[in-house]
Amino acid sequence: MPERQAFLGPGGTSGKPRLLDRVRQAIRTRHYSRRTEEAYVFWIRRFLAFHGMRHPDQMGSAEVASFLSDLATRRQVSASTQNQAFSAILFLYRCVLERALAGLETVPRAKRPERLPVVLSRDEIGQILTRLPGSLRLMAALMYGSGLRLLECARLRVKDIDFDRRELTVRDGKGQKDRVTVLPAGLVQPLLGHLQRVRHLHERDIAAGVDVELPGALALKYPNAPREWAWRWVFPALRTYRDRRTGRRHRHHLHETVLQRAFHDAVRWAGLSKPASCHTLRHCAGSRIMPGSGFRARPTWLSA
């Protein structure tokens, strides 16, 4: 087994990058997201393990088809999961191995079912939000009021908020696109109060030598930026971590699973039968809030 897995490791004695290192390098060269990299590496590992760790150069479209068929029939994964695995394998052959697989065009893409999104009433939204604590309630309120996705909300930085224009700038959103969305009037004061508390944390971090990680090579271009208030996360994590490459301590944004778990509990405690998730808030925003409208009055659940 070690001999068959030799091509997967982090580096070999020959000096040539091994397969998964080449996959990561190809993904980063194309500026794909970190989550895409993790997903593609995961599915490529699964594909190779399914076929006994054979090198992909020794396999073809028949092996790809059998793996995808196993996912659909025995593993019973969703259509989107099956298509993600397919995309990862296609990337491996086309972009890493630079090899065309004859007959692969006959392998069908899984058809995703067309389902109506779950939409909650204002009263149901209020029941959920009143059961969320502190900053998590504010995050959920921003997702509902501004139509943010979960990661977009978690990745907000102080510089992305324009209180004068009542706007939020979403950086590197879906499709690696920036966009501007509304900051509801009813959330201005709660957000200002929250940022005062974050500012105190920022000052303590600076005194302790803790900064934030900047995207890409910005930290090299602007060496002082990681310690500037403008680049701080709006919703920082409770703990810091040490970068193994540089030895510096950073504070990341709050991990999205924290809100996901709390939201799931809040839906259950509210006694709602709808299968609502954090993304449901975005659906509700799209169905009820017109661009630029904001909230006409301060929502009662912000004071709860």
N, C-alpha and C positions, 0 to 999 in steps of 0.2 A: 504493500500500500504506500509506504513513503516514496518508493520509486515512481509509482504512478501519479502521485500528487506533487512531484518535484516541480512541475511547470507552473504550479499555482502560487508558490511561496513569494516572500517579499524580495527575493534576490538570489541569484545563483553565482556559482564560482566562475561561470563563463563571462560574467559581466553584462550579459544581455538581460534586460528587464523581463521578469516572468509575466505570465499571462494576465493575472489580475492587476498587476502594476501597469501593464500596457492598457488595460481597460480603463483604469482610473485616469491615466495620463490622457487618453483620447477624450474622455468625458470632460476633464478640466480644460483641455485645449478648446473645446467647443462651448465652454462656460455654462455647462448644465448645472443645475442646482445640486447641493450636497445630498438632498433627499433622492434625487434621481440617481446619483452615483451609488448611494447605499442600496437602492432598490435593484439597479442593474447588476451590481456585484452579487447581491443575494441570489437573484434568479439564475445567473450564470453558474454560480456554485451548485445550485439545485439541479440544473440541467446536466452538468458534468457528473454529479453524484448519482443521478438517475441512471446514467449509462456507465457506471463502474469506473469513473474517473478517467475515461478515455480522452485523449486529446481531441479538441474539436476539429482539427484538421483531418482526423480519421473518421469523421461522421459527416452526415449530409441531411437532406431534407426529410428523409424517412425517420431519422432519429429525432429531429425537431418535432415532426408531426406526432410521433408516439409519446413524447414528453408532454406536449400540449393536450393530447387526448387523455393521458393519465390525470392531468390536473382537472380536466373537465368531468371525467367519469368517476374516477376513484376518489380523488381529493375533493371534488365538487366545489371548486373555487368559483367565485363570481366571474362574470364576463369581463369586468374591468381588470381583475387580477390576472386572468388568463391573457388578456391583451398586453398587459404590462410585461409579463414573462416573455411573450412573443417579441415585443419591442426590444427587450434586453438581448435576446438571442440574435435578432437581426442586427443590432448594433455591434455585437461581437464579431459577426462574420463580415459585415460590410465595412465597418470603420476600424476594426482592430486587425483582423486577419486579412482584410482586403480581398475577400473571396466571395464570389457569387455562387449561391446555392441553386442549382438547377431544380426546377420542380417546386420551389418554395411558394410560387404564386398560386399553387393549387391548395395550399393550406389556408383554410378560411379564418377570418377574424371572428371572434365570438361576438354575437350581436347583443348589445346591452339593452336590457328591458327599459321601456319608456314608462317611467313612474311619475306621478304627480308629486311635487314637493310637499312636505308637511308645513302647514301654515298655522300659527297660533294667533289667538285673539289678543287684544291689548290686555284684557283681564288675565289671561293665561300667562302672558309675558310678565305682568306684574307679580303674579304668584311665584314665578320662578325666580325673578330678580330679588325679591324680598328675602329669599332663602339663600342667597349668595352672600358671602362675607366680604366686606371692605373693597379692596382693589379688584377682586374678581367680579363684583357687581358692576363696577365701573367699566371693566373690560367688556362684559356682556352688553351693557347699555350702549357702549360705543359701536359694537358690532351691529346692534339693532338700529341705532340712530344713524349710523354712517354707512351701513352696508359693508362693513369690513369682513374679510375672511379671518379665521382664527389666527393664522400665522401673521397676517398683515397687522392685526391688532397687537400681537405679542412683540413684533419687530418695530413698532413705532419708536422713534427717537424724538427727543425734545425739539429738535430743529424742524421736525415734520409738522408741527402744530402752529397754525397762524390764527391767534385769537382775534386779531383785528378784522380779518376777512372771514372768520369762522370757517376755516378750511383745514382739512388734513391732507397731507401729501403721502400717498402710498408708494413706497420705493420697491422696485423689483417685485411687483405683484405677479399675478398669473401671466405666463407668457413672457416673463422678464420685462414687463411694461410698468412704467410709472403712471399714476393718475392722481387726480385731485377729487376729493369728496367733501361733503358738507360736515361741519361740526355743529350739531344741534345746539341751539341756544340754551336749552335746559341742562346741558352737560358742561357748560363753560365753567361755572363756579365749582362744581364738584371736581373737575379736572384741575383747576387752579389749586384747590386745596390739596389734592393728591400730589401735585408737583412740588408743593412746599415741603411735604414729607420726604419726597424723593431727593430734593435738594439737600436736605440735612444728611441723608445717606451718602450722597455724592461728596459732600465735604468731608465726611468721615473716611470715605474711600480714598480720597486724594491724600489725606494725612497718613493713611496706612499704606500708600503705594499701590492701590488697586485702581485699574483703569478699565476701559471697555475695548472690545475687539472691533476694529474697523474693517469694512468690506474691502476685498481685493488688496491692492498695494497702497491704499490711502495712508496707512500708518507710516510707510516709508516716505511718502510725499509730504505728509503733514505730521511730523513726529510729535507735536504737542497736542494734536487733536484727540487722542485717546483719553486725555485728562480734562478736556473741555466739557462744560455743562451741555452745550448744544448737541453733543454726540451721545449723551447718556440715554439709556433705555427709559421709556415712560413707565414701563412695568418691569422693574429689575427683579432678578432672582434673589432669593434670601441668602444663598451661599455663593462664595467665590470659588474659583478654580485656578490652578496654576498651569500655564502653557508649558508643555514638556519641551517645546523647541526653544523658547526664549527664556523660560524660568520666571516670566512675569505673571502676576496675579491679575485676573480679570473677573468682572461680574457680568454674567450673561443675562439675557432677558428671561422672564419667567417662562418656564417650559409649558408648552401648550397643553400637555396632559393634565396639569394642575387644574386648569379651568374645565377641561373635559370631564374629569372625575367629579368635580364640584357641581357642574351643570347636571350631570346624570343624577346625582343625589338629590338636587333641588327639584328636578322633574318628578322624581319618585316621591319626595316628601310633599309635593304639591298635590299628589294624587291624580296626576294627569295620565290619561290612557294613550295619548298620542306619542309615537316614537320620536320625540324631539331630541335634537342634538345641538351643539353650538352652531353648526352651519344653518340650522333652522332659523336663527336670528337674522341671517342675511336674506333668506327667502322672505321673511316677514317684512324686512326693510324694503325690499323690492316691490312688495305688493301694497304697501301702505304709505311710504314716504316719497313724495315727489322731490326731485333734485332742488336743493336750495331752500326747502320749506323749513327744515329743523323741527323742533318742538315748540308749539305756541306757548306752553306753560311748563313750569318745572314739574316733572313727574313725581307723584307722591312716593313712589318706591325708592327714590333717591334719598329720602329722609328716614327711611326705615332702618 
